[in-house]
Amino acid sequence: MSKPWRNELQRIAALLLTGIVVGVVVGNIATGLLITTTAYLGWHLYHVYRLVSWLREGKKFRLTETGSIWGEVFEHIYRLQQRNRKRKRDLRRLLKRFHKMTVALPDAIVELAPGSDEIEWWNDAAARFLGFTYPRDSERSAYQ
């Protein structure tokens, strides 16, 4: 079991003990447990709010949460975001290389937008043979 999860179990045990003590003081253990459970729920809701804010704000919002299960969640999401950004950079680089290679081909090459019939890019041969001009033909349907 990872340290954040051990810390969380210790936090829960401490809250239960605190709830019992508060319950004994006020004369009703259920009330004490309800108070501490509500505080624990509030703590989690606060972190859910921070997570949503972080995802909405992107790079502008800096997270410093460490040592809790929320820190682990934030860290895993951050790593996924970093991997996704790297993949996008790699794909952009690959697409640029593809464009450089196809510009020199004598055949007409037309690239359509993913999942669409909209023209996204074409090489010089396509411009000559098919009469494409920029920006007139950019994003128009390939079937017009």
Backbone as a printed PyTorch tensor [residue, N CA C, xyz], in Angstrom:
tensor([[[  0.8530,  -1.1730,   0.0000],
         [  0.0000,   0.0000,   0.0000],
         [  0.8980,   1.2350,   0.0000]],

        [[  0.5460,   2.2090,  -0.8360],
         [  1.3690,   3.4080,  -0.9490],
         [  1.1870,   4.3110,   0.2660]],

        [[  2.1640,   5.1860,   0.4630],
         [  2.1490,   6.0800,   1.6130],
         [  0.8910,   6.9690,   1.6520]],

        [[  0.4700,   7.5650,   0.5240],
         [ -0.7490,   8.3810,   0.5870],
         [ -1.9720,   7.6020,   1.0770]],

        [[ -2.0720,   6.3450,   0.6820],
         [ -3.2200,   5.5580,   1.1280],
         [ -3.1120,   5.1950,   2.6060]],

        [[ -1.8920,   4.9170,   3.0790],
         [ -1.7120,   4.6890,   4.5180],
         [ -2.0790,   5.9430,   5.3010]],

        [[ -1.6340,   7.1060,   4.7830],
         [ -1.9660,   8.3740,   5.4290],
         [ -3.4830,   8.5820,   5.4820]],

        [[ -4.1610,   8.1950,   4.4110],
         [ -5.6260,   8.3700,   4.3690],
         [ -6.3090,   7.4670,   5.3910]],

        [[ -5.8420,   6.2400,   5.5010],
         [ -6.4180,   5.3330,   6.5040],
         [ -6.1620,   5.8560,   7.9210]],

        [[ -4.9810,   6.4140,   8.1380],
         [ -4.6910,   7.0110,   9.4510],
         [ -5.5840,   8.2210,   9.7090]],

        [[ -5.8240,   9.0130,   8.6610],
         [ -6.7020,  10.1830,   8.7840],
         [ -8.1200,   9.7370,   9.1690]],

        [[ -8.6020,   8.6790,   8.5230],
         [ -9.9500,   8.1650,   8.8160],
         [-10.0180,   7.6550,  10.2530]],

        [[ -8.9890,   6.9180,  10.6710],
         [ -8.9670,   6.4030,  12.0470],
         [ -8.9560,   7.5500,  13.0470]],

        [[ -8.1510,   8.5950,  12.7640],
         [ -8.0940,   9.7500,  13.6640],
         [ -9.4420,  10.4720,  13.7040]],

        [[-10.0920,  10.5760,  12.5620],
         [-11.4000,  11.2290,  12.5290],
         [-12.4540,  10.4260,  13.2900]],

        [[-12.4000,   9.1100,  13.1570],
         [-13.3430,   8.2710,  13.9120],
         [-13.1230,   8.4260,  15.4160]],

        [[-11.8630,   8.4030,  15.8170],
         [-11.5500,   8.5740,  17.2320],
         [-11.9960,   9.9570,  17.7170]],

        [[-11.7240,  10.9880,  16.9110],
         [-12.1450,  12.3440,  17.2600],
         [-13.6640,  12.4180,  17.3520]],

        [[-14.3460,  11.7730,  16.4050],
         [-15.8060,  11.7610,  16.4260],
         [-16.3530,  11.1100,  17.6790]],

        [[-15.7250,  10.0370,  18.0890],
         [-16.1760,   9.3560,  19.3190],
         [-15.9500,  10.2510,  20.5280]],

        [[-14.7750,  10.8990,  20.5830],
         [-14.4760,  11.7980,  21.7130],
         [-15.4570,  12.9690,  21.7260]],

        [[-15.6840,  13.5780,  20.5670],
         [-16.6410,  14.6940,  20.4960],
         [-18.0330,  14.2030,  20.8890]],

        [[-18.3920,  13.0060,  20.4520],
         [-19.6940,  12.4390,  20.8110],
         [-19.8460,  12.2240,  22.3020]],

        [[-18.7870,  11.7590,  22.9460],
         [-18.8350,  11.5630,  24.4070],
         [-18.9890,  12.9150,  25.1040]],

        [[-18.2690,  13.9350,  24.6090],
         [-18.3410,  15.2670,  25.2120],
         [-19.7460,  15.8520,  25.0860]],

        [[-20.3770,  15.7060,  23.9130],
         [-21.7140,  16.2870,  23.7140],
         [-22.8180,  15.3440,  24.1750]],

        [[-22.4770,  14.1380,  24.5460],
         [-23.4680,  13.2100,  25.0740],
         [-24.1320,  12.3440,  24.0260]],

        [[-23.6430,  12.3790,  22.7800],
         [-24.2330,  11.5590,  21.7270],
         [-23.1320,  11.2130,  20.7180]],

        [[-22.7320,   9.9530,  20.7120],
         [-21.6320,   9.5230,  19.8370],
         [-21.9930,   9.7010,  18.3600]],

        [[-23.2550,   9.4630,  18.0070],
         [-23.6800,   9.6160,  16.6160],
         [-23.4890,  11.0650,  16.1500]],

        [[-23.7580,  12.0170,  17.0150],
         [-23.5710,  13.4300,  16.6720],
         [-22.0920,  13.7250,  16.4370]],

        [[-21.2270,  13.2170,  17.2840],
         [-19.7940,  13.4100,  17.1170],
         [-19.2860,  12.8080,  15.8150]],

        [[-19.7540,  11.5980,  15.5070],
         [-19.3450,  10.9560,  14.2540],
         [-19.9010,  11.7150,  13.0490]],

        [[-21.1040,  12.2460,  13.1700],
         [-21.6930,  13.0320,  12.0870],
         [-20.8870,  14.3040,  11.8330]],

        [[-20.4460,  14.9570,  12.8950],
         [-19.6510,  16.1870,  12.7580],
         [-18.3280,  15.8960,  12.0480]],

        [[-17.6330,  14.8640,  12.4930],
         [-16.3330,  14.5690,  11.8760],
         [-16.4910,  14.0200,  10.4560]],

        [[-17.5500,  13.2530,  10.2110],
         [-17.7960,  12.7510,   8.8600],
         [-18.1160,  13.9120,   7.9130]],

        [[-18.8660,  14.8800,   8.3970],
         [-19.1730,  16.0610,   7.5910],
         [-17.8960,  16.8430,   7.2850]],

        [[-17.0160,  16.9640,   8.2530],
         [-15.7400,  17.6520,   8.0220],
         [-14.9060,  16.8970,   6.9790]],

        [[-14.8800,  15.5780,   7.0740],
         [-14.1350,  14.7520,   6.1230],
         [-14.7230,  14.8930,   4.7160]],

        [[-16.0420,  14.8800,   4.6140],
         [-16.7000,  15.0680,   3.3310],
         [-16.3800,  16.4510,   2.7580]],

        [[-16.3860,  17.4620,   3.6010],
         [-16.0350,  18.8170,   3.1650],
         [-14.6140,  18.8780,   2.6240]],

        [[-13.6890,  18.1800,   3.2850],
         [-12.3030,  18.1300,   2.8320],
         [-12.2210,  17.5370,   1.4240]],

        [[-12.9620,  16.4400,   1.1930],
         [-12.9610,  15.8160,  -0.1260],
         [-13.6240,  16.7100,  -1.1700]],

        [[-14.7120,  17.3510,  -0.8110],
         [-15.3760,  18.2460,  -1.7560],
         [-14.4660,  19.4130,  -2.1440]],

        [[-13.7130,  19.9160,  -1.1820],
         [-12.7500,  20.9820,  -1.4620],
         [-11.7200,  20.5150,  -2.4980]],

        [[-11.2400,  19.2900,  -2.3640],
         [-10.2470,  18.7700,  -3.3050],
         [-10.8700,  18.4710,  -4.6670]],

        [[-12.1230,  18.0490,  -4.6880],
         [-12.8040,  17.8720,  -5.9730],
         [-12.9210,  19.2240,  -6.6750]],

        [[-13.2620,  20.2700,  -5.9180],
         [-13.3360,  21.6230,  -6.4730],
         [-11.9760,  22.0510,  -7.0380]],

        [[-10.9060,  21.7990,  -6.2900],
         [ -9.5510,  22.1380,  -6.7620],
         [ -9.1990,  21.3720,  -8.0250]],

        [[ -9.5740,  20.0850,  -8.0780],
         [ -9.2970,  19.2730,  -9.2610],
         [-10.0160,  19.8330, -10.4840]],

        [[-11.2920,  20.1630, -10.3290],
         [-12.0570,  20.7170, -11.4450],
         [-11.4620,  22.0640, -11.8740]],

        [[-11.0750,  22.8950, -10.9220],
         [-10.4560,  24.1840, -11.2480],
         [ -9.1590,  23.9760, -12.0010]],

        [[ -8.3650,  23.0280, -11.5540],
         [ -7.0860,  22.7310, -12.1970],
         [ -7.2970,  22.2540, -13.6240]],

        [[ -8.2670,  21.3680, -13.8270],
         [ -8.5230,  20.8610, -15.1720],
         [ -9.0700,  21.9640, -16.0760]],

        [[ -9.8660,  22.8640, -15.5170],
         [-10.4350,  23.9600, -16.3040],
         [ -9.3670,  24.9850, -16.6650]],

        [[ -8.5070,  25.3230, -15.7120],
         [ -7.5150,  26.3830, -15.9060],
         [ -6.2790,  25.9250, -16.6700]],

        [[ -6.0120,  24.6440, -16.6650],
         [ -4.8540,  24.1370, -17.3970],
         [ -3.5460,  24.5130, -16.7320]],

        [[ -2.6210,  25.0400, -17.5320],
         [ -1.2720,  25.3220, -17.0490],
         [ -1.2210,  26.4880, -16.0620]],

        [[ -2.2490,  27.3500, -16.0500],
         [ -2.2180,  28.5330, -15.1880],
         [ -2.3190,  28.1800, -13.7030]],

        [[ -2.9790,  27.0810, -13.3980],
         [ -3.2750,  26.7180, -12.0210],
         [ -2.2130,  25.7510, -11.5220]],

        [[ -1.5100,  26.0930, -10.4530],
         [ -0.4180,  25.2510,  -9.9350],
         [ -0.9000,  24.4810,  -8.7140]],

        [[ -0.7490,  23.1590,  -8.7740],
         [ -1.1370,  22.3090,  -7.6510],
         [  0.0780,  21.9880,  -6.7950]],

        [[ -0.1050,  22.0470,  -5.5040],
         [  0.9950,  21.7310,  -4.5880],
         [  0.5990,  20.6400,  -3.6010]],

        [[ -0.4770,  19.9520,  -3.8670],
         [ -0.9780,  18.9060,  -2.9700],
         [  0.0000,  17.7290,  -2.9370]],

        [[  0.4490,  17.3540,  -1.7470],
         [  1.3390,  16.1980,  -1.6150],
         [  0.9530,  15.4070,  -0.3780]],

        [[  1.2800,  14.1410,  -0.3990],
         [  1.1100,  13.3040,   0.7790],
         [ -0.2850,  12.7620,   1.0120]],

        [[ -1.2530,  13.1260,   0.1990],
         [ -2.6010,  12.5910,   0.3810],
         [ -3.0060,  11.8420,  -0.8800]],

        [[ -4.1460,  11.1640,  -0.8080],
         [ -4.6060,  10.4590,  -1.9940],
         [ -4.9300,  11.4490,  -3.1100]],

        [[ -5.3120,  12.6700,  -2.7510],
         [ -5.5820,  13.6780,  -3.7720],
         [ -4.2960,  14.0860,  -4.4830]],

        [[ -3.2050,  14.1410,  -3.7690],
         [ -1.9260,  14.4220,  -4.4030],
         [ -1.5800,  13.3600,  -5.4300]],

        [[ -1.8800,  12.1110,  -5.0960],
         [ -1.6200,  11.0120,  -6.0180],
         [ -2.5160,  11.1130,  -7.2540]],

        [[ -3.7840,  11.4690,  -7.0510],
         [ -4.7040,  11.6530,  -8.1800],
         [ -4.2010,  12.7740,  -9.0820]],

        [[ -3.8530,  13.9230,  -8.4800],
         [ -3.3520,  15.0560,  -9.2510],
         [ -2.0960,  14.6730, -10.0330]],

        [[ -1.2150,  13.9440,  -9.3960],
         [  0.0470,  13.5500, -10.0390],
         [ -0.2030,  12.6390, -11.2360]],

        [[ -1.1170,  11.6740, -11.0960],
         [ -1.4160,  10.7710, -12.2080],
         [ -2.0560,  11.5220, -13.3730]],

        [[ -2.9670,  12.4230, -13.0810],
         [ -3.5920,  13.2070, -14.1490],
         [ -2.5520,  14.0950, -14.8180]],

        [[ -1.6700,  14.6970, -14.0270],
         [ -0.6190,  15.5470, -14.5790],
         [  0.2750,  14.7470, -15.5330]],

        [[  0.6530,  13.5390, -15.1240],
         [  1.4860,  12.6960, -15.9900],
         [  0.7580,  12.3460, -17.2880]],

        [[ -0.5490,  12.0550, -17.1940],
         [ -1.3320,  11.7740, -18.3970],
         [ -1.3640,  12.9930, -19.3200]],

        [[ -1.5170,  14.1810, -18.7370],
         [ -1.5140,  15.4010, -19.5360],
         [ -0.1650,  15.5950, -20.2270]],

        [[  0.9210,  15.3470, -19.5120],
         [  2.2550,  15.5010, -20.0920],
         [  2.4500,  14.5290, -21.2510]],

        [[  2.0250,  13.2760, -21.0580],
         [  2.1390,  12.2860, -22.1360],
         [  1.3110,  12.7050, -23.3490]],

        [[  0.1110,  13.2260, -23.0820],
         [ -0.7600,  13.6670, -24.1680],
         [ -0.1290,  14.8280, -24.9250]],

        [[  0.4540,  15.7910, -24.2060],
         [  1.1240,  16.9210, -24.8630],
         [  2.2940,  16.4380, -25.7250]],

        [[  3.0620,  15.4710, -25.2010],
         [  4.1950,  14.9390, -25.9620],
         [  3.7050,  14.2330, -27.2260]],

        [[  2.6320,  13.4660, -27.1170],
         [  2.0800,  12.7850, -28.2890],
         [  1.6200,  13.7930, -29.3340]],

        [[  0.9760,  14.8640, -28.8770],
         [  0.5260,  15.8930, -29.8260],
         [  1.7090,  16.5340, -30.5330]],

        [[  2.7780,  16.8430, -29.7670],
         [  3.9800,  17.4160, -30.3890],
         [  4.5640,  16.4550, -31.4160]],

        [[  4.6330,  15.1730, -31.0470],
         [  5.1790,  14.1680, -31.9620],
         [  4.3180,  14.0500, -33.2250]],

        [[  3.0080,  14.0800, -33.0610],
         [  2.1150,  13.9850, -34.2170],
         [  2.2350,  15.2090, -35.1200]],

        [[  2.3600,  16.4030, -34.5100],
         [  2.5530,  17.6160, -35.3180],
         [  3.8530,  17.5310, -36.1090]],

        [[  4.8990,  17.0620, -35.4630],
         [  6.1980,  16.9120, -36.1260],
         [  6.0930,  15.9000, -37.2800]],

        [[  5.3890,  14.7940, -37.0410],
         [  5.2050,  13.7770, -38.0660],
         [  4.3930,  14.3240, -39.2400]],

        [[  3.3620,  15.0940, -38.9400],
         [  2.5420,  15.6800, -40.0000],
         [  3.3480,  16.6740, -40.8320]],

        [[  4.1930,  17.4680, -40.1800],
         [  5.0580,  18.3970, -40.9270],
         [  5.9940,  17.6340, -41.8620]],

        [[  6.5550,  16.5220, -41.3770],
         [  7.4340,  15.7030, -42.2250],
         [  6.6600,  15.1360, -43.4010]],

        [[  5.4400,  14.6740, -43.1430],
         [  4.5930,  14.1350, -44.2100],
         [  4.3330,  15.2060, -45.2660]],

        [[  4.0120,  16.4100, -44.8330],
         [  3.7580,  17.5010, -45.7750],
         [  5.0090,  17.8140, -46.5990]],

        [[  6.1640,  17.8470, -45.9460],
         [  7.4100,  18.1180, -46.6770],
         [  7.6640,  17.0570, -47.7330]],

        [[  7.3850,  15.7920, -47.4040],
         [  7.6320,  14.7110, -48.3620],
         [  6.6360,  14.7420, -49.5110]],

        [[  5.3860,  15.0210, -49.2280],
         [  4.3680,  14.9580, -50.2790],
         [  4.3680,  16.1800, -51.1870]],

        [[  4.9480,  17.2870, -50.7400],
         [  5.0370,  18.4700, -51.6020],
         [  5.8150,  18.1450, -52.8690]],

        [[  6.8300,  17.3030, -52.7510],
         [  7.7000,  16.9850, -53.8810],
         [  7.1140,  15.9210, -54.8150]],

        [[  6.0470,  15.2680, -54.4250],
         [  5.4770,  14.2100, -55.2710],
         [  4.8000,  14.8030, -56.5010]],

        [[  4.8930,  14.1000, -57.6310],
         [  4.2260,  14.5900, -58.8450],
         [  2.7160,  14.3230, -58.8290]],

        [[  2.2670,  13.4510, -57.9370],
         [  0.8470,  13.1100, -57.8520],
         [  0.1080,  14.1090, -56.9680]],

        [[ -1.1670,  14.3090, -57.2500],
         [ -2.0040,  15.2030, -56.4420],
         [ -2.3340,  14.5230, -55.1160]],

        [[ -2.0420,  15.2010, -54.0200],
         [ -2.3220,  14.6800, -52.6840],
         [ -3.2610,  15.6660, -51.9910]],

        [[ -4.3760,  15.1500, -51.4890],
         [ -5.3410,  15.9720, -50.7560],
         [ -5.5500,  15.3200, -49.4030]],

        [[ -5.4400,  16.1070, -48.3520],
         [ -5.6290,  15.6180, -46.9870],
         [ -6.9710,  16.1410, -46.4800]],

        [[ -7.7930,  15.2060, -45.9890],
         [ -9.0890,  15.5750, -45.4270],
         [ -8.9930,  15.6500, -43.9150]],

        [[ -9.8260,  16.4980, -43.3200],
         [ -9.8670,  16.6160, -41.8600],
         [-10.3430,  15.2850, -41.2840]],

        [[ -9.8250,  14.8880, -40.1160],
         [-10.2170,  13.6100, -39.5080],
         [-11.7270,  13.5220, -39.3020]],

        [[-12.3250,  12.4170, -39.7760],
         [-13.7440,  12.1780, -39.5760],
         [-14.6340,  13.1110, -40.3810]],

        [[-14.1020,  13.6930, -41.4330],
         [-14.8460,  14.6950, -42.1860],
         [-14.4830,  14.5850, -43.6560]],

        [[-15.2570,  15.2830, -44.4890],
         [-14.8960,  15.3440, -45.9080],
         [-14.3620,  16.7300, -46.2670]],

        [[-13.9830,  17.5100, -45.2390],
         [-13.4480,  18.8540, -45.4730],
         [-11.9730,  18.7810, -45.8570]],

        [[-11.6130,  19.5460, -46.8700],
         [-10.2270,  19.5800, -47.3300],
         [ -9.4000,  20.3710, -46.3240]],

        [[ -8.3360,  19.7530, -45.8430],
         [ -7.4960,  20.3980, -44.8420],
         [ -6.1640,  20.8690, -45.4300]],

        [[ -5.6370,  20.1000, -46.3900],
         [ -4.3220,  20.4290, -46.9560],
         [ -4.2200,  19.7720, -48.3210]],

        [[ -3.4150,  20.3440, -49.2110],
         [ -3.1210,  19.7430, -50.5080],
         [ -1.7220,  20.1610, -50.9540]],

        [[ -1.1500,  19.3430, -51.8170],
         [  0.1940,  19.6700, -52.3100],
         [  0.0970,  20.4950, -53.5990]],

        [[  1.2520,  20.9030, -54.1190],
         [  1.2860,  21.7540, -55.3150],
         [  0.6710,  21.0570, -56.5220]],

        [[  0.8870,  19.7490, -56.6360],
         [  0.3240,  19.0110, -57.7760],
         [ -1.2060,  19.0420, -57.7220]],

        [[ -1.7880,  18.9350, -56.5490],
         [ -3.2450,  19.0100, -56.4130],
         [ -3.7290,  20.4030, -56.7950]],

        [[ -2.9840,  21.4140, -56.4280],
         [ -3.3530,  22.7810, -56.7970],
         [ -3.3430,  22.9310, -58.3230]],

        [[ -2.3360,  22.3510, -58.9840],
         [ -2.2400,  22.4500, -60.4470],
         [ -3.3270,  21.6290, -61.1400]],

        [[ -3.4510,  20.3490, -60.7570],
         [ -4.3670,  19.4400, -61.4530],
         [ -5.8310,  19.6740, -61.1020]],

        [[ -6.1000,  20.0340, -59.8490],
         [ -7.4850,  20.1720, -59.3960],
         [ -7.9270,  21.6280, -59.2620]],

        [[ -6.9840,  22.5450, -59.4320],
         [ -7.3260,  23.9660, -59.3900],
         [ -7.5840,  24.5100, -57.9970]],

        [[ -7.0290,  23.8770, -56.9720],
         [ -7.2310,  24.3540, -55.5980],
         [ -6.4470,  25.6450, -55.3690]],

        [[ -7.0540,  26.5630, -54.6520],
         [ -6.3610,  27.7830, -54.2180],
         [ -6.6830,  28.0310, -52.7560]],

        [[ -5.7160,  28.6260, -52.0810],
         [ -5.8830,  28.9560, -50.6630],
         [ -6.2730,  30.4220, -50.5750]],

        [[ -7.1880,  30.8140, -49.7770],
         [ -7.9690,  30.0920, -48.7800],
         [ -9.3100,  29.5980, -49.2990]],

        [[ -9.6130,  29.8620, -50.5710],
         [-10.9360,  29.5240, -51.1090],
         [-11.3150,  28.0630, -50.8650]],

        [[-10.4120,  27.1510, -51.1170],
         [-10.7440,  25.7250, -51.0370],
         [-10.4460,  25.0900, -49.6870]],

        [[ -9.8300,  25.8340, -48.7950],
         [ -9.5310,  25.2930, -47.4680],
         [-10.8360,  25.0960, -46.7040]],

        [[-11.0020,  23.9450, -46.1540],
         [-12.1490,  23.5490, -45.3250],
         [-13.4480,  23.3710, -46.1240]],

        [[-13.3710,  23.3560, -47.4350],
         [-14.5910,  23.0660, -48.2030],
         [-14.7190,  21.5480, -48.3380]],

        [[-15.8840,  21.0840, -48.6960],
         [-16.1190,  19.6520, -48.8440],
         [-15.3600,  19.1380, -50.0630]],

        [[-14.8060,  17.9620, -49.9340],
         [-14.0700,  17.3460, -51.0380],
         [-15.0200,  16.9130, -52.1470]],

        [[-16.3110,  16.8170, -51.8670],
         [-17.2740,  16.3250, -52.8300],
         [-18.0490,  17.4350, -53.5340]],

        [[-17.6190,  18.6810, -53.3600],
         [-18.3120,  19.7960, -54.0490],
         [-17.7970,  19.9380, -55.4440]]])
